[in-house]
Amino acid sequence: MRKFKRTAVAAAGLLAFSGIAAGAAQAAGLQTMETQGNYQTDCHTAQTQQELDMAVGHHVTIDHCEADGPGSMVIFYS
């Protein structure tokens, strides 16, 4: 019975921690933009950075990119 209680408490703690981490990621407030390109090779290039800066209107920091379908990607930036 004690093992079960310890396991339940540990599981509840992990669940709470993952919720806090998810909330922190949302609080970071990353913006997104869809564009053409391969997320693996085009994400952190000078051309992508320049195009994103021009589109937003000021310098931004690219966090990461994800695939959005064939030939397109989503850029996450702050």
N, C-alpha and C positions, 0 to 999 in steps of 0.2 A: 504494500500500500504506500509506503514512503517513497519507493522508486517512482510510482505513478505520480505522486504529488510533485516530486522534484522535476520529473519530465514535463508535467503540465505547466509548472512555473517557468521552466526554461523555454518551453514553446511559446508561452505568452510573452515572455521577454523578447524573444526573437521577432515575434510578430509585431510587437510595439516598436522595436528598433527599426524594422523594415518600413513601417508606416512613417516614422520620423524621417528616415532617409528619403522616402518618396516625397514627403512634404517639403523637405529642404531643396530637393531638385526642382520642384515646381516653384518654390520661392525664388530660386535663382533667376527665373524669368527669361529663359532663353527664347529668342525670337526665331522664327523660321522663314525660309524663302525657298520656293521651288524654282529650279532652273535646269537647263540641259547640261548633260555631262555624265561622266562615270564617277561615282562617288569614291572609288578606290584610287583613281589616278588624278582627278581634277579638283579634289576638295581643297587642298592646301597649296594651290599654285598662285603665283603672283597675279595672273589674269583673273582668276576667280575672286581674289581679294579686291582687286581694283574694280571689277564689275559690281561686287556687293557694296563696296564703299560708295560708288556712284549712285546705286539704286537707293540706298538708305539716306544718303546725303551727308554722311560723316564717316570717319574711320570706325570700324567695328572689329571685334575679335571673333574669328571662326572657331567654334568649339569642335564640331564634328559634322559629318555628312552621312546620310543614309540613302539607300536606293529608293526611288519612287516609281520604278518601272523601267522598261527598256529605254536607255538613253537619257534618263532624267534622274535628278537627285534632289534631296531636301537638305538645305544647309541650316545648321543650328548655330546661332551666333549671339553674342551679347554686346 
